[in-house]
Amino acid sequence: MLPAPDQSSDHLERTLMAVARDLAMDLNPLETILNAHQITPEWFEIHRNTPRFKAMFAEQIRLWEAADNVEARVKMKFLTATEMAMPQMFASLHNEREPLSARVELFKTFQKGAGLLDRPAEASAERVSITINLGADRPPVTIEATVTPPVTQDALEAIDVEI
């Protein structure tokens, strides 16, 4: 934990700003925020009533609640809630007592959340292009194809899916 007397003013300023921002966002309980910044409740009590922290906190609330920040705020809250739910979701994914269809849907949810599910074919496949020149008096012929690698048994076993 951070000892208040030995902190440089720059480090103190950054710590206060980070705590003010996290409190303004209201995504985690106070104890979680303090632990994330490695500060004690006693340290926080000393600094929370200072004019500098109060000003920082008020500014962070203003920024967080600004009308032009709605999309970012909703996205951040959704991502935080998702992250908090992931350990339980991960346990369900590997729980053989859960129906296979539910586990597959959960796996798809993880893929989509990671941006892996709705990628264009080119992102997960190889493109092949062959150009044949038939001479100076004829235009070249180009053949293009997208080759998607087959799903292997090893890949399916990695996600506990049987074929």
Salt bridges, closest charged atoms under 4 A:
ASP10 OD2 - ARG14 NH1 2.31
GLU13 OE2 - ARG52 NH2 2.61
ASP22 OD1 - ARG21 NH2 3.53
ASP22 OD2 - HIS37 NE2 2.64
GLU45 OE2 - ARG48 NH1 2.89
GLU59 OE2 - ARG62 NH2 2.73
GLU105 OE2 - LYS108 NZ 3.52
GLU122 OE2 - ARG127 NH1 3.88
GLU144 OE1 - ARG127 NH2 3.04
ASP160 OD2 - HIS94 ND1 3.57
